[in-house]
């Protein structure tokens, strides 16, 4: 049996908030890689509908994470890393 690769999926959030908002609303296959970039102010990414703060993304730095398990149908969300410090142009991709 061959494993089907996760097709690249991506999402953006133009304006951060202090509570979680969807960036990718359910991925189609299990993925193992994630890249994220945020232009201004740091962000926090959750891979399980905002239940857990998983990844802290610094502003102005491209992050690439390999070897993680992002389950099929996972909803990837993001929020401001600091209250009131709204990030802008957060981009997230999984594959």
C-alpha positions in Angstrom: 0.0 0.0 0.0 1.4 3.4 -1.0 1.0 6.5 1.1 -0.6 9.4 -0.7 1.4 12.6 -0.1 -0.4 15.6 1.5 -1.2 18.1 -1.2 0.0 21.6 -0.3 -2.8 23.6 1.3 -2.4 27.2 2.5 -4.4 30.0 4.1 -3.9 33.5 5.2 -5.1 35.8 8.0 -4.8 39.5 7.2 -5.5 40.9 10.6 -4.7 39.3 13.9 -6.9 39.1 17.0 -6.5 38.1 20.6 -8.7 35.0 20.1 -8.2 32.2 17.6 -9.4 32.5 14.0 -9.3 29.9 11.2 -6.4 30.1 8.8 -6.9 26.7 7.2 -10.4 25.2 7.8 -9.7 21.5 7.7 -6.9 19.9 5.7 -7.7 17.1 3.2 -5.0 14.6 4.2 -2.5 14.0 7.1 0.4 16.3 6.7 3.9 16.4 8.2 5.3 19.8 7.3 4.2 23.4 8.0 5.6 26.7 7.0 4.5 30.1 8.4 5.4 33.7 7.9 4.0 36.7 9.6 4.9 40.2 8.5 4.3 42.2 11.7 3.9 41.2 15.4 4.3 37.6 16.5 1.5 35.0 16.2 0.6 31.7 17.9 -0.6 28.8 15.7 -2.9 26.0 17.0 -3.2 22.8 15.0 -6.3 21.6 16.9 -9.1 24.1 16.7 -7.5 26.5 19.2 -7.4 24.0 22.1 -3.6 24.1 22.3 -1.0 26.8 21.6 1.4 24.8 19.4 3.8 27.1 17.5 5.0 30.6 18.2 5.8 32.5 15.0 8.1 35.5 15.3 7.4 38.5 13.1 9.4 38.8 9.8 10.9 35.3 9.9 10.0 32.4 7.7 9.5 29.3 9.8 9.4 25.7 8.4 8.6 22.8 10.6 9.3 19.2 9.4 8.3 15.8 10.9 5.1 16.9 12.7 1.8 15.0 12.5 -1.1 17.2 11.5 -4.1 15.0 11.3 -6.6 14.9 8.4 -9.4 17.5 8.9 -7.3 19.5 11.4 -8.4 23.1 11.6 -5.3 25.4 11.8 -6.0 28.6 13.7 -3.9 31.6 14.8 -4.1 34.5 17.3 -1.9 37.3 18.5 1.1 36.3 20.6 0.6 39.4 22.7 -2.7 41.0 23.6 -3.5 43.9 21.2 -0.4 43.4 19.1 -2.3 42.5 15.9 -0.2 40.7 13.4 -0.7 41.3 9.7 -0.4 39.0 6.6 0.0 35.7 8.4 0.6 32.9 5.8 0.5 29.2 6.7 1.1 26.3 4.3 1.0 22.5 5.1 2.1 19.6 3.0 
